Amino acid sequence: MKPRQHALSSGIRFAQLLVFAVVVSGCKSPVLHIQGGGFRNMTDQPIKNVTLQVVGTGRQVACSYIAPQGFFGTRIPLRAYEENRVEVSWTYLGRDFKSGPFLVPVPDPIPDEPVVFVVRFHPSGQTTSAFIPLSEIPPRYTR
């Protein structure tokens, strides 16, 4: 191969790699950003001694009392969802309960705004959880 042909084919190869890199970087999956967490009491009795722990990191949040039909929420610095499992423990009607470890399902499609991770406590003693867009949480709950 002549030097000019080699330079030309190298230039073409570089251009192809550059186009590939741009295309691939433009196809990144959206990232779920968490801005807070909350507990929603769906029962007519108080929920006490709630602890949510992130398995693997040891990070946790706790709340000693959630009124009947009440909500406890807090904001955290914006962070990308890391898909860590969580465990939740609480006391309801004098009995201790534990849920998890479990992964919270990622919404599809991923919202364009930050979300709040919400655990709901049900009268059956079970929990459900979801990521709720921050704009759907009343501001008084996320101060």
N, CA, C and O atoms as a GROMACS GRO file, in nm:
protein
  572
    1MET      N    1   0.085  -0.116   0.000
    1MET     CA    2   0.000   0.000   0.000
    1MET      C    3   0.090   0.123   0.000
    1MET      O    4   0.187   0.130   0.075
    2LYS      N    5   0.058   0.218  -0.084
    2LYS     CA    6   0.135   0.341  -0.093
    2LYS      C    7   0.105   0.427   0.029
    2LYS      O    8  -0.003   0.415   0.086
    3PRO      N    9   0.200   0.515   0.072
    3PRO     CA   10   0.178   0.599   0.190
    3PRO      C   11   0.052   0.682   0.181
    3PRO      O   12  -0.016   0.701   0.282
    4ARG      N   13   0.020   0.734   0.062
    4ARG     CA   14  -0.100   0.817   0.049
    4ARG      C   15  -0.226   0.733   0.071
    4ARG      O   16  -0.320   0.778   0.137
    5GLN      N   17  -0.229   0.611   0.016
    5GLN     CA   18  -0.344   0.522   0.034
    5GLN      C   19  -0.359   0.484   0.182
    5GLN      O   20  -0.470   0.478   0.235
    6HIS      N   21  -0.245   0.457   0.248
    6HIS     CA   22  -0.249   0.420   0.390
    6HIS      C   23  -0.306   0.534   0.475
    6HIS      O   24  -0.389   0.512   0.563
    7ALA      N   25  -0.261   0.656   0.448
    7ALA     CA   26  -0.312   0.772   0.521
    7ALA      C   27  -0.460   0.791   0.495
    7ALA      O   28  -0.536   0.824   0.586
    8LEU      N   29  -0.502   0.769   0.370
    8LEU     CA   30  -0.643   0.784   0.335
    8LEU      C   31  -0.728   0.679   0.406
    8LEU      O   32  -0.833   0.711   0.462
    9SER      N   33  -0.682   0.552   0.404
    9SER     CA   34  -0.762   0.448   0.470
    9SER      C   35  -0.761   0.467   0.622
    9SER      O   36  -0.860   0.436   0.688
   10SER      N   37  -0.651   0.517   0.679
   10SER     CA   38  -0.648   0.545   0.823
   10SER      C   39  -0.744   0.658   0.856
   10SER      O   40  -0.814   0.653   0.958
   11GLY      N   41  -0.749   0.760   0.771
   11GLY     CA   42  -0.841   0.872   0.792
   11GLY      C   43  -0.986   0.827   0.785
   11GLY      O   44  -1.069   0.871   0.864
   12ILE      N   45  -1.016   0.739   0.689
   12ILE     CA   46  -1.153   0.687   0.676
   12ILE      C   47  -1.188   0.604   0.800
   12ILE      O   48  -1.298   0.615   0.854
   13ARG      N   49  -1.094   0.520   0.842
   13ARG     CA   50  -1.118   0.437   0.959
   13ARG      C   51  -1.143   0.525   1.083
   13ARG      O   52  -1.233   0.497   1.162
   14PHE      N   53  -1.063   0.631   1.101
   14PHE     CA   54  -1.081   0.724   1.212
   14PHE      C   55  -1.219   0.789   1.206
   14PHE      O   56  -1.288   0.800   1.307
   15ALA      N   57  -1.261   0.831   1.086
   15ALA     CA   58  -1.392   0.895   1.069
   15ALA      C   59  -1.503   0.796   1.104
   15ALA      O   60  -1.602   0.834   1.167
   16GLN      N   61  -1.488   0.671   1.064
   16GLN     CA   62  -1.588   0.570   1.096
   16GLN      C   63  -1.599   0.550   1.247
   16GLN      O   64  -1.709   0.540   1.302
   17LEU      N   65  -1.484   0.543   1.314
   17LEU     CA   66  -1.485   0.526   1.460
   17LEU      C   67  -1.547   0.648   1.529
   17LEU      O   68  -1.620   0.634   1.626
   18LEU      N   69  -1.516   0.768   1.477
   18LEU     CA   70  -1.574   0.889   1.534
   18LEU      C   71  -1.725   0.889   1.520
   18LEU      O   72  -1.796   0.922   1.616
   19VAL      N   73  -1.776   0.854   1.402
   19VAL     CA   74  -1.921   0.848   1.380
   19VAL      C   75  -1.982   0.743   1.472
   19VAL      O   76  -2.087   0.768   1.532
   20PHE      N   77  -1.919   0.627   1.484
   20PHE     CA   78  -1.969   0.523   1.572
   20PHE      C   79  -1.976   0.571   1.717
   20PHE      O   80  -2.075   0.547   1.785
   21ALA      N   81  -1.871   0.640   1.763
   21ALA     CA   82  -1.867   0.690   1.901
   21ALA      C   83  -1.978   0.792   1.924
   21ALA      O   84  -2.041   0.791   2.030
   22VAL      N   85  -2.003   0.878   1.828
   22VAL     CA   86  -2.109   0.978   1.843
   22VAL      C   87  -2.245   0.911   1.846
   22VAL      O   88  -2.331   0.946   1.928
   23VAL      N   89  -2.266   0.814   1.758
   23VAL     CA   90  -2.394   0.743   1.753
   23VAL      C   91  -2.418   0.667   1.883
   23VAL      O   92  -2.526   0.674   1.940
   24VAL      N   93  -2.317   0.595   1.930
   24VAL     CA   94  -2.332   0.517   2.052
   24VAL      C   95  -2.355   0.608   2.171
   24VAL      O   96  -2.441   0.580   2.255
   25SER      N   97  -2.280   0.718   2.181
   25SER     CA   98  -2.299   0.806   2.296
   25SER      C   99  -2.435   0.874   2.291
   25SER      O  100  -2.487   0.912   2.395
   26GLY      N  101  -2.492   0.892   2.175
   26GLY     CA  102  -2.625   0.951   2.162
   26GLY      C  103  -2.735   0.853   2.197
   26GLY      O  104  -2.851   0.894   2.210
   27CYS      N  105  -2.703   0.726   2.212
   27CYS     CA  106  -2.803   0.624   2.241
   27CYS      C  107  -2.801   0.582   2.388
   27CYS      O  108  -2.853   0.476   2.422
   28LYS      N  109  -2.742   0.662   2.473
   28LYS     CA  110  -2.738   0.627   2.615
   28LYS      C  111  -2.879   0.616   2.671
   28LYS      O  112  -2.970   0.690   2.632
   29SER      N  113  -2.895   0.523   2.762
   29SER     CA  114  -3.024   0.507   2.828
   29SER      C  115  -3.047   0.625   2.921
   29SER      O  116  -2.952   0.677   2.979
   30PRO      N  117  -3.172   0.668   2.936
   30PRO     CA  118  -3.199   0.775   3.032
   30PRO      C  119  -3.165   0.728   3.173
   30PRO      O  120  -3.174   0.609   3.203
   31VAL      N  121  -3.126   0.820   3.257
   31VAL     CA  122  -3.087   0.788   3.395
   31VAL      C  123  -3.199   0.835   3.488
   31VAL      O  124  -3.250   0.946   3.475
   32LEU      N  125  -3.235   0.748   3.582
   32LEU     CA  126  -3.334   0.782   3.682
   32LEU      C  127  -3.264   0.857   3.795
   32LEU      O  128  -3.173   0.802   3.857
   33HIS      N  129  -3.305   0.980   3.822
   33HIS     CA  130  -3.245   1.061   3.927
   33HIS      C  131  -3.338   1.070   4.047
   33HIS      O  132  -3.455   1.105   4.034
   34ILE      N  133  -3.283   1.037   4.164
   34ILE     CA  134  -3.361   1.039   4.289
   34ILE      C  135  -3.331   1.168   4.364
   34ILE      O  136  -3.216   1.208   4.378
   35GLN      N  137  -3.438   1.234   4.411
   35GLN     CA  138  -3.423   1.359   4.485
   35GLN      C  139  -3.476   1.348   4.628
   35GLN      O  140  -3.465   1.443   4.705
   36GLY      N  141  -3.534   1.232   4.664
   36GLY     CA  142  -3.585   1.220   4.799
   36GLY      C  143  -3.647   1.084   4.823
   36GLY      O  144  -3.650   0.997   4.736
   37GLY      N  145  -3.696   1.068   4.945
   37GLY     CA  146  -3.761   0.943   4.983
   37GLY      C  147  -3.878   0.973   5.074
   37GLY      O  148  -3.885   1.080   5.135
   38GLY      N  149  -3.970   0.879   5.084
   38GLY     CA  150  -4.087   0.901   5.168
   38GLY      C  151  -4.154   0.772   5.209
   38GLY      O  152  -4.135   0.667   5.148
   39PHE      N  153  -4.234   0.783   5.314
   39PHE     CA  154  -4.315   0.672   5.365
   39PHE      C  155  -4.459   0.718   5.368
   39PHE      O  156  -4.488   0.825   5.422
   40ARG      N  157  -4.550   0.641   5.312
   40ARG     CA  158  -4.692   0.674   5.309
   40ARG      C  159  -4.769   0.569   5.387
   40ARG      O  160  -4.767   0.451   5.352
   41ASN      N  161  -4.835   0.612   5.494
   41ASN     CA  162  -4.916   0.524   5.577
   41ASN      C  163  -5.056   0.516   5.516
   41ASN      O  164  -5.131   0.613   5.520
   42MET      N  165  -5.091   0.402   5.461
   42MET     CA  166  -5.222   0.381   5.399
   42MET      C  167  -5.322   0.320   5.497
   42MET      O  168  -5.430   0.276   5.457
   43THR      N  169  -5.285   0.316   5.626
   43THR     CA  170  -5.371   0.252   5.726
   43THR      C  171  -5.440   0.358   5.814
   43THR      O  172  -5.411   0.477   5.805
   44ASP      N  173  -5.531   0.310   5.897
   44ASP     CA  174  -5.600   0.398   5.992
   44ASP      C  175  -5.536   0.394   6.130
   44ASP      O  176  -5.595   0.442   6.227
   45GLN      N  177  -5.418   0.336   6.139
   45GLN     CA  178  -5.343   0.328   6.265
   45GLN      C  179  -5.202   0.384   6.243
   45GLN      O  180  -5.154   0.384   6.129
   46PRO      N  181  -5.136   0.430   6.349
   46PRO     CA  182  -5.000   0.481   6.330
   46PRO      C  183  -4.902   0.370   6.292
   46PRO      O  184  -4.917   0.254   6.330
   47ILE      N  185  -4.801   0.409   6.215
   47ILE     CA  186  -4.687   0.323   6.185
   47ILE      C  187  -4.571   0.380   6.265
   47ILE      O  188  -4.550   0.501   6.265
   48LYS      N  189  -4.495   0.293   6.334
   48LYS     CA  190  -4.387   0.340   6.421
   48LYS      C  191  -4.254   0.274   6.385
   48LYS      O  192  -4.250   0.168   6.323
   49ASN      N  193  -4.148   0.340   6.427
   49ASN     CA  194  -4.011   0.284   6.418
   49ASN      C  195  -3.975   0.234   6.278
   49ASN      O  196  -3.928   0.122   6.263
   50VAL      N  197  -3.997   0.317   6.179
   50VAL     CA  198  -3.969   0.280   6.040
   50VAL      C  199  -3.821   0.302   6.012
   50VAL      O  200  -3.764   0.407   6.044
   51THR      N  201  -3.759   0.202   5.951
   51THR     CA  202  -3.621   0.214   5.905
   51THR      C  203  -3.612   0.156   5.765
   51THR      O  204  -3.659   0.046   5.739
   52LEU      N  205  -3.551   0.232   5.675
   52LEU     CA  206  -3.521   0.182   5.542
   52LEU      C  207  -3.369   0.180   5.530
   52LEU      O  208  -3.303   0.282   5.553
   53GLN      N  209  -3.315   0.065   5.495
   53GLN     CA  210  -3.170   0.051   5.481
   53GLN      C  211  -3.137   0.006   5.339
   53GLN      O  212  -3.201  -0.084   5.284
   54VAL      N  213  -3.037   0.069   5.281
   54VAL     CA  214  -2.988   0.031   5.149
   54VAL      C  215  -2.886  -0.081   5.170
   54VAL      O  216  -2.782  -0.060   5.233
   55VAL      N  217  -2.919  -0.199   5.118
   55VAL     CA  218  -2.831  -0.315   5.134
   55VAL      C  219  -2.703  -0.288   5.054
   55VAL      O  220  -2.707  -0.240   4.941
   56GLY      N  221  -2.592  -0.320   5.114
   56GLY     CA  222  -2.464  -0.303   5.046
   56GLY      C  223  -2.394  -0.173   5.077
   56GLY      O  224  -2.271  -0.167   5.079
   57THR      N  225  -2.470  -0.066   5.103
   57THR     CA  226  -2.406   0.062   5.136
   57THR      C  227  -2.422   0.096   5.284
   57THR      O  228  -2.342   0.170   5.340
   58GLY      N  229  -2.525   0.040   5.346
   58GLY     CA  230  -2.551   0.071   5.486
   58GLY      C  231  -2.624   0.203   5.507
   58GLY      O  232  -2.660   0.235   5.620
   59ARG      N  233  -2.646   0.281   5.400
   59ARG     CA  234  -2.719   0.407   5.416
   59ARG      C  235  -2.860   0.375   5.464
   59ARG      O  236  -2.920   0.274   5.426
   60GLN      N  237  -2.911   0.463   5.549
   60GLN     CA  238  -3.047   0.440   5.598
   60GLN      C  239  -3.116   0.570   5.631
   60GLN      O  240  -3.053   0.674   5.650
   61VAL      N  241  -3.248   0.561   5.637
   61VAL     CA  242  -3.333   0.671   5.682
   61VAL      C  243  -3.433   0.610   5.779
   61VAL      O  244  -3.476   0.496   5.762
   62ALA      N  245  -3.470   0.688   5.880
   62ALA     CA  246  -3.561   0.636   5.981
   62ALA      C  247  -3.663   0.741   6.019
   62ALA      O  248  -3.640   0.861   6.005
   63CYS      N  249  -3.776   0.693   6.066
   63CYS     CA  250  -3.884   0.780   6.112
   63CYS      C  251  -3.951   0.708   6.229
   63CYS      O  252  -3.984   0.590   6.219
   64SER      N  253  -3.971   0.778   6.340
   64SER     CA  254  -4.026   0.713   6.458
   64SER      C  255  -4.178   0.704   6.458
   64SER      O  256  -4.235   0.620   6.527
   65TYR      N  257  -4.247   0.792   6.379
   65TYR     CA  258  -4.394   0.793   6.383
   65TYR      C  259  -4.450   0.848   6.252
   65TYR      O  260  -4.409   0.954   6.205
   66ILE      N  261  -4.544   0.774   6.194
   66ILE     CA  262  -4.618   0.822   6.078
   66ILE      C  263  -4.767   0.812   6.113
   66ILE      O  264  -4.818   0.703   6.139
   67ALA      N  265  -4.833   0.924   6.115
   67ALA     CA  266  -4.975   0.930   6.154
   67ALA      C  267  -5.061   0.846   6.060
   67ALA      O  268  -5.022   0.820   5.946
   68PRO      N  269  -5.179   0.803   6.108
   68PRO     CA  270  -5.272   0.732   6.020
   68PRO      C  271  -5.298   0.815   5.893
   68PRO      O  272  -5.325   0.935   5.901
   69GLN      N  273  -5.291   0.750   5.779
   69GLN     CA  274  -5.308   0.814   5.647
   69GLN      C  275  -5.206   0.926   5.624
   69GLN      O  276  -5.227   1.012   5.539
   70GLY      N  277  -5.095   0.923   5.699
   70GLY     CA  278  -4.995   1.029   5.691
   70GLY      C  279  -4.881   0.998   5.596
   70GLY      O  280  -4.874   0.891   5.536
   71PHE      N  281  -4.791   1.094   5.585
   71PHE     CA  282  -4.675   1.084   5.498
   71PHE      C  283  -4.554   1.147   5.566
   71PHE      O  284  -4.566   1.253   5.627
   72PHE      N  285  -4.441   1.082   5.556
   72PHE     CA  286  -4.314   1.139   5.599
   72PHE      C  287  -4.224   1.139   5.477
   72PHE      O  288  -4.208   1.037   5.411
   73GLY      N  289  -4.165   1.253   5.448
   73GLY     CA  290  -4.076   1.261   5.333
   73GLY      C  291  -3.957   1.349   5.360
   73GLY      O  292  -3.961   1.437   5.447
   74THR      N  293  -3.852   1.326   5.286
   74THR     CA  294  -3.731   1.407   5.297
   74THR      C  295  -3.664   1.416   5.161
   74THR      O  296  -3.674   1.325   5.079
   75ARG      N  297  -3.597   1.527   5.138
   75ARG     CA  298  -3.520   1.543   5.015
   75ARG      C  299  -3.376   1.506   5.041
   75ARG      O  300  -3.324   1.522   5.151
   76ILE      N  301  -3.311   1.458   4.937
   76ILE     CA  302  -3.169   1.424   4.943
   76ILE      C  303  -3.100   1.491   4.825
   76ILE      O  304  -3.166   1.532   4.729
   77PRO      N  305  -2.969   1.503   4.831
   77PRO     CA  306  -2.899   1.556   4.714
   77PRO      C  307  -2.927   1.467   4.592
   77PRO      O  308  -2.932   1.344   4.604
   78LEU      N  309  -2.945   1.528   4.479
   78LEU     CA  310  -2.976   1.455   4.356
   78LEU      C  311  -2.871   1.349   4.329
   78LEU      O  312  -2.751   1.377   4.335
   79ARG      N  313  -2.917   1.227   4.300
   79ARG     CA  314  -2.824   1.119   4.268
   79ARG      C  315  -2.889   1.023   4.171
   79ARG      O  316  -3.011   1.011   4.165
   80ALA      N  317  -2.806   0.956   4.095
   80ALA     CA  318  -2.854   0.855   4.000
   80ALA      C  319  -2.892   0.729   4.076
   80ALA      O  320  -2.826   0.690   4.172
   81TYR      N  321  -2.999   0.665   4.032
   81TYR     CA  322  -3.044   0.539   4.092
   81TYR      C  323  -2.939   0.432   4.065
   81TYR      O  324  -2.899   0.411   3.951
   82GLU      N  325  -2.894   0.365   4.171
   82GLU     CA  326  -2.787   0.266   4.161
   82GLU      C  327  -2.840   0.123   4.160
   82GLU      O  328  -2.761   0.029   4.153
   83GLU      N  329  -2.970   0.105   4.166
   83GLU     CA  330  -3.034  -0.027   4.165
   83GLU      C  331  -2.986  -0.115   4.280
   83GLU      O  332  -2.961  -0.235   4.261
   84ASN      N  333  -2.973  -0.056   4.398
   84ASN     CA  334  -2.941  -0.133   4.518
   84ASN      C  335  -3.070  -0.185   4.580
   84ASN      O  336  -3.175  -0.121   4.573
   85ARG      N  337  -3.059  -0.300   4.641
   85ARG     CA  338  -3.173  -0.356   4.714
   85ARG      C  339  -3.191  -0.278   4.845
   85ARG      O  340  -3.096  -0.224   4.901
   86VAL      N  341  -3.316  -0.275   4.893
   86VAL     CA  342  -3.346  -0.208   5.020
   86VAL      C  343  -3.425  -0.303   5.110
   86VAL      O  344  -3.491  -0.396   5.064
   87GLU      N  345  -3.415  -0.275   5.239
   87GLU     CA  346  -3.494  -0.346   5.340
   87GLU      C  347  -3.569  -0.242   5.421
   87GLU      O  348  -3.516  -0.135   5.452
   88VAL      N  349  -3.692  -0.274   5.455
   88VAL     CA  350  -3.775  -0.183   5.536
   88VAL      C  351  -3.825  -0.260   5.657
   88VAL      O  352  -3.872  -0.373   5.646
   89SER      N  353  -3.814  -0.196   5.775
   89SER     CA  354  -3.872  -0.255   5.896
   89SER      C  355  -3.960  -0.149   5.962
   89SER      O  356  -3.934  -0.029   5.950
   90TRP      N  357  -4.065  -0.195   6.033
   90TRP     CA  358  -4.160  -0.104   6.096
   90TRP      C  359  -4.243  -0.178   6.199
   90TRP      O  360  -4.245  -0.302   6.203
   91THR      N  361  -4.313  -0.101   6.281
   91THR     CA  362  -4.404  -0.157   6.380
   91THR      C  363  -4.545  -0.108   6.348
   91THR      O  364  -4.568   0.011   6.328
   92TYR      N  365  -4.639  -0.204   6.344
   92TYR     CA  366  -4.779  -0.173   6.313
   92TYR      C  367  -4.867  -0.258   6.403
   92TYR      O  368  -4.853  -0.381   6.408
   93LEU      N  369  -4.959  -0.194   6.475
   93LEU     CA  370  -5.049  -0.261   6.568
   93LEU      C  371  -4.971  -0.345   6.670
   93LEU      O  372  -5.014  -0.454   6.708
   94GLY      N  373  -4.855  -0.292   6.713
   94GLY     CA  374  -4.775  -0.360   6.814
   94GLY      C  375  -4.690  -0.475   6.762
   94GLY      O  376  -4.619  -0.539   6.839
   95ARG      N  377  -4.695  -0.503   6.633
   95ARG     CA  378  -4.618  -0.613   6.574
   95ARG      C  379  -4.506  -0.556   6.488
   95ARG      O  380  -4.523  -0.454   6.422
   96ASP      N  381  -4.392  -0.623   6.490
   96ASP     CA  382  -4.279  -0.583   6.406
   96ASP      C  383  -4.288  -0.652   6.271
   96ASP      O  384  -4.318  -0.771   6.262
   97PHE      N  385  -4.261  -0.576   6.167
   97PHE     CA  386  -4.264  -0.626   6.030
   97PHE      C  387  -4.132  -0.594   5.960
   97PHE      O  388  -4.060  -0.502   5.999
   98LYS      N  389  -4.102  -0.673   5.858
   98LYS     CA  390  -3.984  -0.649   5.776
   98LYS      C  391  -4.017  -0.686   5.632
   98LYS      O  392  -4.086  -0.785   5.606
   99SER      N  393  -3.968  -0.606   5.540
   99SER     CA  394  -3.989  -0.631   5.398
   99SER      C  395  -3.855  -0.621   5.327
   99SER      O  396  -3.779  -0.527   5.350
  100GLY      N  397  -3.827  -0.717   5.241
  100GLY     CA  398  -3.704  -0.708   5.162
  100GLY      C  399  -3.604  -0.813   5.203
  100GLY      O  400  -3.630  -0.899   5.287
  101PRO      N  401  -3.489  -0.803   5.142
  101PRO     CA  402  -3.445  -0.699   5.049
  101PRO      C  403  -3.516  -0.711   4.913
  101PRO      O  404  -3.546  -0.820   4.866
  102PHE      N  405  -3.540  -0.595   4.853
  102PHE     CA  406  -3.607  -0.591   4.725
  102PHE      C  407  -3.555  -0.474   4.642
  102PHE      O  408  -3.500  -0.378   4.696
  103LEU      N  409  -3.574  -0.484   4.512
  103LEU     CA  410  -3.543  -0.375   4.420
  103LEU      C  411  -3.672  -0.302   4.387
  103LEU      O  412  -3.778  -0.363   4.374
  104VAL      N  413  -3.662  -0.172   4.375
  104VAL     CA  414  -3.778  -0.093   4.338
  104VAL      C  415  -3.786  -0.092   4.186
  104VAL      O  416  -3.686  -0.063   4.119
  105PRO      N  417  -3.903  -0.123   4.129
  105PRO     CA  418  -3.914  -0.124   3.983
  105PRO      C  419  -3.891   0.016   3.923
  105PRO      O  420  -3.945   0.115   3.972
  106VAL      N  421  -3.812   0.020   3.818
  106VAL     CA  422  -3.785   0.146   3.748
  106VAL      C  423  -3.904   0.177   3.658
  106VAL      O  424  -3.948   0.090   3.582
  107PRO      N  425  -3.956   0.299   3.664
  107PRO     CA  426  -4.070   0.333   3.579
  107PRO      C  427  -4.031   0.330   3.431
  107PRO      O  428  -3.918   0.360   3.394
  108ASP      N  429  -4.127   0.293   3.349
  108ASP     CA  430  -4.105   0.290   3.205
  108ASP      C  431  -4.218   0.368   3.139
  108ASP      O  432  -4.332   0.323   3.143
  109PRO      N  433  -4.191   0.480   3.079
  109PRO     CA  434  -4.059   0.538   3.057
  109PRO      C  435  -4.007   0.608   3.182
  109PRO      O  436  -4.083   0.642   3.273
  110ILE      N  437  -3.875   0.629   3.185
  110ILE     CA  438  -3.812   0.702   3.295
  110ILE      C  439  -3.854   0.848   3.286
  110ILE      O  440  -3.842   0.909   3.180
  111PRO      N  441  -3.903   0.905   3.397
  111PRO     CA  442  -3.947   1.046   3.394
  111PRO      C  443  -3.831   1.140   3.360
  111PRO      O  444  -3.715   1.111   3.386
  112ASP      N  445  -3.866   1.253   3.301
  112ASP     CA  446  -3.768   1.356   3.265
  112ASP      C  447  -3.728   1.441   3.385
  112ASP      O  448  -3.643   1.529   3.373
  113GLU      N  449  -3.788   1.418   3.500
  113GLU     CA  450  -3.762   1.497   3.620
  113GLU      C  451  -3.719   1.404   3.733
  113GLU      O  452  -3.740   1.283   3.724
  114PRO      N  453  -3.658   1.459   3.838
  114PRO     CA  454  -3.621   1.374   3.952
  114PRO      C  455  -3.743   1.307   4.015
  114PRO      O  456  -3.855   1.355   4.002
  115VAL      N  457  -3.717   1.197   4.082
  115VAL     CA  458  -3.823   1.120   4.147
  115VAL      C  459  -3.799   1.112   4.297
  115VAL      O  460  -3.689   1.139   4.346
  116VAL      N  461  -3.904   1.074   4.368
  116VAL     CA  462  -3.898   1.045   4.511
  116VAL      C  463  -3.932   0.896   4.525
  116VAL      O  464  -4.030   0.848   4.468
  117PHE      N  465  -3.851   0.826   4.602
  117PHE     CA  466  -3.876   0.684   4.631
  117PHE      C  467  -3.976   0.678   4.745
  117PHE      O  468  -3.948   0.728   4.854
  118VAL      N  469  -4.092   0.616   4.722
  118VAL     CA  470  -4.198   0.611   4.824
  118VAL      C  471  -4.231   0.466   4.857
  118VAL      O  472  -4.255   0.383   4.770
  119VAL      N  473  -4.230   0.437   4.988
  119VAL     CA  474  -4.276   0.308   5.040
  119VAL      C  475  -4.414   0.331   5.099
  119VAL      O  476  -4.433   0.422   5.179
  120ARG      N  477  -4.511   0.248   5.059
  120ARG     CA  478  -4.648   0.256   5.111
  120ARG      C  479  -4.672   0.139   5.205
  120ARG      O  480  -4.644   0.024   5.172
  121PHE      N  481  -4.727   0.170   5.323
  121PHE     CA  482  -4.761   0.067   5.422
  121PHE      C  483  -4.910   0.042   5.414
  121PHE      O  484  -4.990   0.135   5.424
  122HIS      N  485  -4.949  -0.085   5.398
  122HIS     CA  486  -5.089  -0.124   5.381
  122HIS      C  487  -5.143  -0.194   5.506
  122HIS      O  488  -5.065  -0.252   5.582
  123PRO      N  489  -5.274  -0.190   5.527
  123PRO     CA  490  -5.335  -0.254   5.646
  123PRO      C  491  -5.302  -0.403   5.659
  123PRO      O  492  -5.306  -0.457   5.769
  124SER      N  493  -5.271  -0.468   5.549
  124SER     CA  494  -5.239  -0.612   5.552
  124SER      C  495  -5.103  -0.639   5.614
  124SER      O  496  -5.068  -0.755   5.638
  125GLY      N  497  -5.023  -0.534   5.640
  125GLY     CA  498  -4.887  -0.553   5.689
  125GLY      C  499  -4.786  -0.562   5.576
  125GLY      O  500  -4.667  -0.583   5.601
  126GLN      N  501  -4.832  -0.547   5.455
  126GLN     CA  502  -4.744  -0.551   5.337
  126GLN      C  503  -4.702  -0.410   5.297
  126GLN      O  504  -4.763  -0.311   5.338
  127THR      N  505  -4.597  -0.403   5.216
  127THR     CA  506  -4.554  -0.274   5.159
  127THR      C  507  -4.554  -0.283   5.008
  127THR      O  508  -4.540  -0.391   4.949
  128THR      N  509  -4.570  -0.168   4.946
  128THR     CA  510  -4.544  -0.153   4.803
  128THR      C  511  -4.452  -0.032   4.791
  128THR      O  512  -4.444   0.050   4.882
  129SER      N  513  -4.384  -0.022   4.679
  129SER     CA  514  -4.293   0.091   4.661
  129SER      C  515  -4.293   0.134   4.516
  129SER      O  516  -4.323   0.056   4.425
  130ALA      N  517  -4.259   0.260   4.496
  130ALA     CA  518  -4.256   0.315   4.360
  130ALA      C  519  -4.172   0.442   4.359
  130ALA      O  520  -4.150   0.505   4.462
  131PHE      N  521  -4.128   0.478   4.241
  131PHE     CA  522  -4.065   0.607   4.219
  131PHE      C  523  -4.173   0.702   4.168
  131PHE      O  524  -4.238   0.674   4.066
  132ILE      N  525  -4.194   0.812   4.237
  132ILE     CA  526  -4.296   0.910   4.202
  132ILE      C  527  -4.226   1.039   4.158
  132ILE      O  528  -4.138   1.087   4.228
  133PRO      N  529  -4.264   1.096   4.043
  133PRO     CA  530  -4.203   1.224   4.002
  133PRO      C  531  -4.220   1.328   4.112
  133PRO      O  532  -4.327   1.340   4.172
  134LEU      N  533  -4.115   1.403   4.137
  134LEU     CA  534  -4.114   1.504   4.243
  134LEU      C  535  -4.230   1.601   4.231
  134LEU      O  536  -4.285   1.645   4.333
  135SER      N  537  -4.269   1.635   4.109
  135SER     CA  538  -4.379   1.731   4.090
  135SER      C  539  -4.513   1.677   4.138
  135SER      O  540  -4.607   1.754   4.158
  136GLU      N  541  -4.524   1.546   4.158
  136GLU     CA  542  -4.650   1.486   4.204
  136GLU      C  543  -4.657   1.473   4.356
  136GLU      O  544  -4.760   1.432   4.410
  137ILE      N  545  -4.549   1.509   4.426
  137ILE     CA  546  -4.546   1.503   4.572
  137ILE      C  547  -4.573   1.642   4.624
  137ILE      O  548  -4.503   1.736   4.587
  138PRO      N  549  -4.675   1.659   4.711
  138PRO     CA  550  -4.699   1.793   4.767
  138PRO      C  551  -4.574   1.846   4.837
  138PRO      O  552  -4.511   1.774   4.915
  139PRO      N  553  -4.536   1.972   4.810
  139PRO     CA  554  -4.413   2.027   4.867
  139PRO      C  555  -4.401   2.017   5.018
  139PRO      O  556  -4.290   2.004   5.071
  140ARG      N  557  -4.514   2.022   5.089
  140ARG     CA  558  -4.506   2.015   5.236
  140ARG      C  559  -4.448   1.881   5.284
  140ARG      O  560  -4.404   1.870   5.398
  141TYR      N  561  -4.449   1.780   5.197
  141TYR     CA  562  -4.398   1.649   5.234
  141TYR      C  563  -4.250   1.630   5.204
  141TYR      O  564  -4.191   1.531   5.249
  142THR      N  565  -4.189   1.720   5.132
  142THR     CA  566  -4.049   1.697   5.090
  142THR      C  567  -3.956   1.810   5.130
  142THR      O  568  -3.865   1.844   5.054
  143ARG      N  569  -3.977   1.868   5.243
  143ARG     CA  570  -3.889   1.977   5.288
  143ARG      C  571  -3.766   1.923   5.355
  143ARG      O  572  -3.681   2.000   5.400
   0.00000   0.00000   0.00000
